[in-house]
């Protein structure tokens, strides 16, 4: 690819309502005319804030706007069919597609679990309290609307090395 030029096709304040994917499909044939040959798309999966999520509050990496989860079927940018149509239109026009993804944290768990934790110093997380306390944490992800489609994996407390909030006692970490 000569003179690669990447267009970031989103920003934090892009309006909700599922219009980004259709807009990209409609504009795909004009990108080459202005020298764009790569596009960077926001996270396409369902975030914890559903149709309002910009995608960085990762909830279900397998829900691209297909399941009724977190208060909506589509993501902020559209539904799965619209995403696939946009990618198809971009590829037909020789536009490389880069999708952003966040895999180092999750938000919006479906269930609480009884867990045992150690407090850490919020200013220096290498300082760990020796006392182990019993509490509850939002650490179980079952994705009930997806019902095992694409993946049957259930996330639980064993999947995480730390959480930022516990209940009973109610504390931020």
C-alpha positions in Angstrom: 0.0 0.0 0.0 1.6 3.3 -1.1 1.3 6.3 1.2 -1.0 4.7 3.7 -3.5 7.2 5.1 -5.7 6.2 8.1 -9.0 7.9 8.9 -10.2 7.6 12.5 -13.9 7.2 11.9 -15.2 8.0 15.4 -14.8 10.2 18.3 -15.8 10.0 22.0 -18.9 12.2 21.4 -20.2 10.6 18.3 -24.0 10.5 18.7 -25.8 7.4 19.7 -28.5 6.0 17.5 -26.8 3.4 15.3 -25.8 5.6 12.4 -22.0 5.2 12.1 -22.1 1.8 10.3 -24.6 2.9 7.6 -22.8 6.2 7.2 -19.5 4.3 6.5 -21.2 2.0 4.0 -22.6 5.0 2.2 -19.3 6.9 2.1 -17.0 4.0 1.4 -16.7 4.7 -2.4 -15.5 8.3 -1.8 -12.6 7.6 0.6 -10.1 6.7 -2.2 -10.9 10.0 -3.9 -9.5 11.9 -0.9 -6.5 9.6 -0.4 -7.9 7.5 2.5 -7.0 3.8 2.2 -7.4 2.6 5.8 -10.1 3.3 8.4 -10.0 2.8 12.2 -13.3 1.8 13.6 -14.4 1.9 17.2 -15.0 -1.2 19.3 -17.9 -2.9 17.6 -19.1 -5.1 20.5 -21.6 -4.4 23.2 -20.3 -2.3 26.1 -21.7 -2.2 29.6 -23.7 1.0 28.8 -25.4 -0.7 25.8 -26.5 1.6 22.9 -24.7 4.5 24.6 -21.3 2.8 24.9 -18.4 4.1 22.9 -17.0 0.6 23.3 -14.3 1.0 26.0 -16.5 -0.4 28.8 -16.2 -4.0 27.4 -19.1 -6.2 28.2 -19.6 -8.9 25.5 -17.0 -9.2 22.8 -19.2 -11.6 20.8 -22.3 -9.2 20.7 -21.8 -7.0 17.6 -25.3 -5.6 17.9 -27.3 -8.8 17.7 -28.6 -9.6 21.2 -30.9 -7.7 23.6 -28.3 -7.0 26.3 -27.6 -3.9 28.4 -30.8 -2.2 27.3 -30.4 -2.4 23.5 -29.9 -4.7 20.6 -27.7 -2.4 18.4 -24.5 -0.9 19.7 -24.1 2.9 19.7 -22.9 2.6 16.1 -25.5 0.2 14.6 -26.3 -3.5 14.5 -24.3 -6.5 13.3 -25.8 -6.5 9.8 -25.0 -2.8 9.3 -21.4 -3.4 10.6 -20.9 -6.3 8.1 -22.3 -4.2 5.3 -20.0 -1.3 6.1 -16.9 -3.6 6.2 -18.0 -5.2 2.9 -18.4 -1.7 1.3 -15.0 -0.6 2.6 -13.3 -3.8 1.3 -14.9 -3.5 -2.1 -13.3 -0.1 -2.3 -9.8 -1.4 -1.2 -10.1 0.3 2.1 -8.3 -1.6 4.9 -10.4 -1.9 8.1 -8.9 -1.8 11.6 -11.3 -2.5 14.5 -10.4 -1.3 17.9 -10.9 -3.7 20.8 -10.3 -3.7 24.6 -9.4 -7.1 26.1 -7.7 -6.1 29.4 -10.9 -5.3 31.4 -14.6 -6.0 31.6 -17.6 -4.0 32.9 -21.3 -4.7 33.5 -21.2 -8.1 35.1 -24.5 -10.0 35.2 -24.2 -11.5 38.7 -22.4 -10.9 42.0 -20.2 -13.6 43.6 -19.0 -14.2 47.1 -15.2 -13.7 46.9 -12.1 -13.3 49.0 -9.9 -10.3 48.3 -7.0 -8.3 49.7 -7.0 -4.5 49.8 -4.3 -2.7 47.9 -2.9 0.9 48.3 -4.8 2.9 45.7 -1.6 5.1 45.2 0.8 2.2 45.0 -0.8 -1.1 43.9 2.4 -3.0 44.8 1.5 -2.5 48.4 -0.9 -5.3 49.3 -2.7 -5.7 52.6 -2.0 -9.1 54.1 -5.6 -9.4 55.5 -8.0 -11.4 53.3 -11.6 -10.3 53.5 -14.8 -11.9 52.4 -17.1 -9.7 50.3 -19.2 -9.7 47.1 -18.1 -8.6 43.7 -19.7 -8.1 40.3 -17.5 -10.7 38.6 -19.8 -13.2 36.9 -20.6 -12.7 33.2 -23.1 -15.2 31.8 -24.4 -13.2 28.8 -28.0 -14.6 29.2 -29.4 -13.0 26.0 -26.7 -14.7 23.9 -27.4 -18.1 25.6 -24.0 -19.6 24.7 -24.1 -18.6 21.0 -20.5 -18.1 19.7 -19.0 -19.0 23.1 -20.2 -20.8 26.1 -17.5 -19.4 28.3 -18.7 -18.0 31.6 -16.4 -15.4 33.2 -16.2 -15.5 37.0 -13.9 -14.2 39.8 -11.1 -16.6 38.8 -10.7 -14.7 35.5 -9.7 -11.5 37.2 -6.6 -10.4 39.1 -8.3 -7.4 40.6 -11.6 -5.5 40.7 -12.3 -1.8 41.4 -15.3 -2.2 43.7 -16.6 -4.6 46.3 -19.8 -4.9 48.3 -20.4 -6.1 51.8 -18.3 -4.1 52.8 -19.0 -1.4 50.2 -15.5 -0.2 49.1 -13.8 1.1 46.0 -10.3 -0.2 45.3 
